[in-house]
Amino acid sequence: MYTRSRRGFTPSLADNFMKLLTEKFVQNNIIEHLFHKGWSRNLRSKGVDEHGVDIKVRNNKFSRYWLIECKGDASKTAKYPRSHREVCFNLALGQIITRMKSDGKRGYKYGYKYGVGFPSSFCDLVLRRLPSNVADKLNLYVFLVSETGKVDFYDWRKLKQSQL
């Protein structure tokens, strides 16, 4: 996505033609993906101006929940879109970590699953900056949404394999 030049890394030609995905687009496609996987009870999805986790949904058969924080691409007028992705990545991780619950009767991996959702333009950043062992310990998953709305799901095993 970035090419090396005398001034450092610059966006490649492909970056200039990528469709910018909003936070709402990312959120809606993750909700649809979870719905097809059997997660639709007690769905709570918040707007951009509301406080709290972006998506909270319960499994249809079991008493397990997803708490997911979503971020979108920078606007077309952003001077440094790569820096914007770095800031959004750190912000999403911080927000989801502050919402993690540690008081469970059956262990830390049974009640809640935590996720962060990004446009597919964040893929290189996520694979470079999120250690798979941290994702495993925090029960953290990554959702990457493409321009077409396809959702790629990364658990700690897929992160580890992609990072090799």
Buried (B, 14 or more C-beta within 10 A) or exposed (E): EEEEEEEEEEBEEEBEEBEBBBBBBBBBBBBEBBEEEEBBEEBEBBEEEEEEBBBBBBBEEEEBBBBBBBBBBBEEEEEEBBEBBBEBBEEBBEBBEEBEEEEEEEEBEEBBBBBBBBBBBBBEBBBEEBEBEEBBEBBBBBBBBBEEBEBEBBBBEBBBEEEE
